[in-house]
Amino acid sequence: MSSARTNGGAGIVHVRTDPRLGDFALRPVDPANDAELLHRWVTHPKSAFWLMQEASLTDVEREFMSIAAAEHHDAFLGLHEGEPRFLAERYDPAHVELKGLYEAEPGDVGMHFLCAPTDTPVHGFTLAVITTVMDMLFADPHTRRVVVEPDVRNTAVHALNEAVGFRIERTVAKPEKDAYLSMCTREQFETARDALRTRAASEATETPGGTKSR
């Protein structure tokens, strides 16, 4: 993980335009100002795998203040068309989450992400979010591989991880869960991203009559 860290201000650190869903961006979490919003997200029943269901507002603010002060951990608020819609965390797995559970390599970066719970999901939105987060991580030339440890029961995120290039290595036992240790190299992500672009272009192709091909 690069030693360069983002300042605590509200500046955008990464932008990606999705060909179908528009502009996505990330900025550092502001613990004081973002805590109320994040508390609603992480305590929602749909966010059970974030493991903060019982957290108070104070708990959430303290958690993100701790991350902001940490040497090996960062948190970002994700925006879609300028509106807060997701959360991402970047960490050094040699020091956070996976310390002692696998053999870390230079250039390894850990990642978590959470889409804001909604009753009106948009098709392809979560895939666009994880693609944006991965795009941000690999924009750092020091990043060689992204490492994740999702709960073995979280089948939805396993499918998303596979779609952007992750491969499950093995199961690891953590205090809070059994997790699939999964890896994605820069080359695997680029191959998966190109395949997703090709698929999106194919789905968007219109026939001469103006309807989408099926």
N, C-alpha and C positions, 0 to 999 in steps of 0.2 A: 504494500500500500504506500502511495506517495506520501512523503512527509508534509507536502503542501496542504494547508487547511483553509477552509472557507471562513471568511470573517463572519461575525454574528449578525451582520446587517441583513436587510431584506432584499438584497440584490439577487437578480436571477443568475444562476450558475450554469444552467444548461437549457437549451431549447431544441425541440424536435417537432417537425411538422409531419403529421400522419397524413398520407394521401387521401384517406377517407374521412377521418375524424377531426382534422385540423391541428391547431397548435397546442403543444404540451410544453410545460416548463417546470423547472424546480428551483426553489430558493431555500436557504437554511430555515429551519424551524425557529421561530421566536417563542421561547417557552412561555413568557408572560402573556403575550397577546394571542398565541395560538392554542393555549391550553384548553380553553372552553370548547372550541371546535374539536380538538383531538380527543377530549374526554368523551364527547358524544359518539365519535367514531369507534374508539377502542372498547367502549363498554356496551356497544350494540350487540345483540345476540348473533348477528351475522359475522361478527369479528371474534368469535370464540377462540380461534387459533392464535390470536394475538396475545392471549393469556393475561388480559387486564380487565376481565369482566367485572370484578368487584372493586376496581380502583376508584378512589374519590378524585374530585377535581384537583385537590392538593397533591395527591399521589402522582397524577399525570404531569402536573407542572414540575414537580421534583424530579420525576423520571427524565424529562427532556432537559431540565437544567443540568442534570448529571451527565447526560449525553453531550450537551454543548460544552461542558468543561473537560470532557474526556480526551485523552490523547489519541485513542485508537477507535473512535466511534463518532459518527456524524448522523444527523437527522435532517431530512428535507421535506418541505411541504410541496406537493405536486399540484400544478395548476392545469386546467383544461380550458382553453379560450379565456384565460385570466381568472377563472374561478377555482377555489380550492376543491380538489376532487380525489387526492390520494396522498399517501405518506410513504416515504422511502427512508431506509437506514443503510448506511455504508459502514462497515467495520473491518478491522484487521483480524482475521480468524485465528491468527497465531496468538492473539491476546484476548479476544472477546468471543464468546459463544462456543468456540471449538478448541480452545486451548487444551492441549494434552489429549485430544480425541482423534487427531489425524496428524500426518506429517506435513506441515505447512511448507510451501515453496515460495521463493521470492516472486513478487507480483500477484500473490493471491489477495483477493478482496471478497469480503462477505457482504451479503445483501438481504434485506427484508423489504417487503412492500405490502401496502394495505390500501385497497380502494375504499372510498367512502361508501358506507352502506346506503342503498337506495331501493325504493320500491318500483323504480322505472329504469331498469338496466338497459344499456345501449349495447347492441350486438357488436362484439369485437373490442369493446372499451378496455377490458382488463388486459387483453393481449397487447393493445396499444400502450397501456401503462407499463407493463413489464418490459416491453421493447424499448420504451423511452428510458427507463431506469438503467437497463443494460447498456444502452447507447451512451448514457452519461458516464457509466463506470469505465467503459472501454475508450472513452474520449481521453482519458488519462493514459499517456503512453507507458506509464509504469505498470499498468494493469495487464497481467498475462492470463489470468484465470479468475473467474467468479465462482465462489464456493457458497452453497446454501445448505440448510439443514431443516427442511420442512417436516412437520409432523407426518408420520407414516399414514395417518388417517385422512390427511388433507388431499383427497383425490383431485379436486379441482385445480389446486396449484401444481400438482405433479404434471398434469396435462399441459398447463401453461409453460412450466419449466422446460418440458420436452420440446415444445413448439419453438422456443428461442435457443435451443441447442444444448440444454443440460442433459447429462447422463448420470444415472444413479450409480454410485460406486459401492455403497454398502449401507447397512443400518448401524447407527450409533445410538447408544443409550445415554440420554442426558437426564439430569435430575427432574426436569419438568415434562419430558416426553421421550418417546422413541422416534428417531428422525432418520430420514434418508439423506445421507451425505451425498451431495450431488455436485458435479463440476461442469463448467462450461468454459472452454478456451476461447480466445479471441477468434480463432479460425472457425470453431464450431458456431459461434454466434453469427459471424459474417455469412456463413453458408445458410444458416437458418433464416436470417434476415432477408437474404436475397430470394430465398424460396417463398417467404411471406409476401415480398413485393411482387413477385411473379404471379402468385395466386390472387393478390388484390387487383392487379392489373387485369387479369383474366376475368374476374368477377365483375369488374367495372366496364368491360367491353360492351358496347351497345351494338345492336344489329341495325341495319339501314332503316328499319322502321322505328327506331328510337327506343326500343325496349332492351333491357339487359339480357345478355345471353345466359342460358341456364345449362 
